[in-house]
Amino acid sequence: MSTEQEARRLDEADPLPTLRGEFLVPPAPGGPFAEAAYFAGNSLGLQPRATAARLTEELQDWATYAVEGHTQARRPWVDYHELLREPAARLVGALPHEVVAMNTLTVNLHLMMASFYRPRDGRTRIVIEDSAFPSDSYAVASQAVHHGLDPVETVVRLTPRDGEDNLRTEDVLAFLEREGDTVALLMLGGVNYLTGQLMDMAAITKAGRAAGAVVGWDLAHAAGNVPLRLHDWDVDFAAWCTYKYLNSGPGAVAGCFVHERHVRDASVPKLAGWWGTDPATRFRMAPDIDPPASADAWQLSNPPILALAPVLVSLEIFDRVGMDALRSKSERLTAYLAERFAAIPGVEVITPPDPQQRGTQLSVRIADAGTMVRRLAEEHGVIADAREPDVIRFAPVPLYCTFHDCHRAAEALAGLTRS
Ligand SMILES: *Cc1c(COP(=O)(O)O)cnc(C)c1O
């Protein structure tokens, strides 16, 4: 059997048949196949076919009801965000009142830090990973400045050991053991955007909190990728975007988690707006806020319905298929892609080989990554993305990527590295 036939057989035999048909797969920019083999869903997920119809419904309700749509629309706008609560909570392993869909990721990180980064004598530092996404680096540095602190002294960047690409959990724990009493906030990515490393969020959260730090997670690359247990792990706060694995469209509304113990604590300072007051009394228009004991207390503005509609469509898909089924399919696809990459001379995968330490992304170190990615697309119809100077990221997203897509990626990469 050829490797291509083998890949097709794996697709046919998989216990979770692909849901590719429910998504709009872009045309291949080149190569023998009509559709792209799309591996950039960790950057921008594909559009569900159901999204356009849902948006049209909201536009129609706006046309029909205008201001009355707040209460009369088929999904009344006044508490539209409630529709996302339970599926979002299931997705991240939270209690319903611990989650809210609002804003965008970096905004939510700032709102969380406004509440939970409380530097005080001797405990001022913010710990991130050296390979943090730039927005996170900028956000924490600006928080330090906001508190009148020196960002260079305040922000600690954890680096892997010499010659290694990934942080070792034991090293993170050892750091916390050694210097945890100086740390006000530990805020790492659950899955690293560059390497695809999945952190041991349970162990690190436990150690960070035991050291007296607040522990927040940036779940941009974790939400919709790996199963999460934010409540049980005792995470203080988390935030995630929904346009990557959650397929909700460019710049889509993000998610936010605040642990129950904080939502019940009225002494936690918050930046406030009118959507953060008790909905029962909101329209009395009183000058004093009365925040509910839920993550909703961090909402500022009335929700953007047209931006939330695609998030709702996406969460319905995740609810229907289930994160556990998606995770096991993602393990099968990723293992297959890793095996195919391992057979290509000169291709080095920097993502951890242990399936427990990675999600669906494989990052490949390769010279001239930018040119390679362009050629993968133009000559083979394989869409991946380059992170300069020398990393290409491939995410075989289990909702719409197939073993055959993985076969195409491996064949294309093998061909380009030979030429
Ligand atoms: C994608 C990503 C972001 C993007 O932030 P936005 O506020 O959504 O633009 C931030 N942090 C991480 C870790 C990311 O992967």
The ligand as a Tripos MOL2 file, in Angstrom:
@<TRIPOS>MOLECULE
LIG
   15    15     1     0     0
SMALL
NO_CHARGES

@<TRIPOS>ATOM
      1 C1         -2.6700   34.5980   19.6670 C.3       1 LIG1
      2 C2         -2.1090   35.0300   20.9720 C.ar      1 LIG1
      3 C3         -2.3550   36.3090   21.4810 C.ar      1 LIG1
      4 C4         -3.1170   37.3290   20.6590 C.3       1 LIG1
      5 O1         -3.6890   38.3030   21.4610 O.3       1 LIG1
      6 P1         -5.0020   39.0860   20.9860 P.3       1 LIG1
      7 O2         -5.2780   39.9490   22.1430 O.co2     1 LIG1
      8 O3         -6.0540   38.0580   20.7310 O.co2     1 LIG1
      9 O4         -4.6810   39.8170   19.7320 O.co2     1 LIG1
     10 C5         -1.8720   36.6230   22.7360 C.ar      1 LIG1
     11 N1         -1.1530   35.7210   23.4600 N.ar      1 LIG1
     12 C6         -0.9100   34.4770   22.9900 C.ar      1 LIG1
     13 C7         -0.1310   33.5040   23.8190 C.3       1 LIG1
     14 C8         -1.3600   34.1060   21.7390 C.ar      1 LIG1
     15 O5         -1.0900   32.8950   21.2670 O.3       1 LIG1
@<TRIPOS>BOND
     1     1     2 1
     2     2     3 ar
     3     2    14 ar
     4     3     4 1
     5     3    10 ar
     6     4     5 1
     7     5     6 1
     8     6     7 2
     9     6     8 1
    10     6     9 1
    11    10    11 ar
    12    11    12 ar
    13    12    13 1
    14    12    14 ar
    15    14    15 1
@<TRIPOS>SUBSTRUCTURE
     1 LIG1         1 GROUP 0 **** ****
